[in-house]
Amino acid sequence: MNHVQELGALKSKHTPGKGFTYFAIFILILFSAISAFIYFGAILAVKEGKMNFSGDISILYWCIAFIMGMGIAILLLALKLSQGKTYTLYEKGILTAGKGQNKVQLFEDLEDLYLFSSGRSFLTNNIAFRSGKEDSWETITPRYTNVISAINLMTTQHEKFYVPKVLKELEQNKTITFQYINYSTAMGKKLFATGTNSFLNVQLKEIAVNKDYLVIDSKKIMISDLNHFSVNNWISQISLQDKENNIVFSTSTNGIFSGRSFVSLLDQLINKA
């Protein structure tokens, strides 16, 4: 079977943005023009006696070298940042292409979708995903085109395909595990993380989901005792409450991996109970 065909309809394609590269090319052209002006307007004029220069003319050469070096360095940085994998999103999964290799992952097989916001953005602008904790992360960051639409599409499609799959597994009395990070860790990463690798380097905890109960931090919580989730957008916190509105679990809004699917799953289990 053709792996791309099994992914369904094409939705979107995301590659590293080229905006910084275009800016770097403009800067290099500008710096080249400045260097040319210094050479033809100053150095040659001094050599031909059309202009007096009391200092060492080699300083002007060093100025040209510095300006051009800066321009080339900026361009090389831009070219490096423009490199990266291409993520093509389909109805049922993701095709990752890079370094001559292609990898197909179905949404129903992705266990972890880790959302986080980097920089000074209040919006969630990064998504990392993997099939299991033994696998390496794939990441779509703000340097990719249309990253917000990619995040929305991936979380929506994951909920659509992953939740029905795990509901069937729960009916077979299997246990499903979700990963999460606590609230202080999530907030610390938001404030102090220095890059994508820093965000991904986290101490994970587990939520075990059975059709009748949850196990969180060795504490067993019956599904029949639960009522609903509540979200506090001011402090980016999501809480699970029992029927007396007591908080039995809380973390950052994005602290639960595959959080949208987790909430959808729990919602169905609570309503069923």
Number of C-alpha atoms within 10 A of each C-alpha: 5 6 12 16 11 14 19 13 13 15 14 15 16 19 18 20 18 17 12 17 19 14 14 21 18 14 18 21 14 15 20 17 13 15 20 14 13 17 17 11 14 18 20 13 15 16 12 10 10 12 13 11 13 7 8 8 13 10 10 16 15 11 14 20 13 14 18 21 14 15 20 18 14 19 21 15 13 20 16 11 16 18 13 16 20 17 23 18 23 23 19 22 26 22 18 17 15 12 7 6 8 12 12 15 18 20 26 19 15 17 21 21 26 23 23 22 19 21 14 8 10 11 11 17 22 22 23 20 23 19 18 12 12 7 9 11 17 15 20 26 22 18 19 24 17 18 20 18 12 24 19 13 16 22 19 14 20 25 21 16 19 20 21 14 13 17 18 11 15 17 11 11 12 14 16 16 16 18 20 23 18 16 20 12 17 22 17 11 20 18 13 12 17 12 11 15 11 11 22 15 10 14 10 15 15 16 19 17 23 21 22 15 17 20 15 15 11 10 10 12 17 16 20 15 14 24 19 16 17 14 15 11 10 6 11 16 17 22 17 19 18 18 11 9 13 12 16 13 14 18 21 22 21 22 25 29 22 23 22 17 24 18 17 14 19 21 16 12 19 18 12 10 14
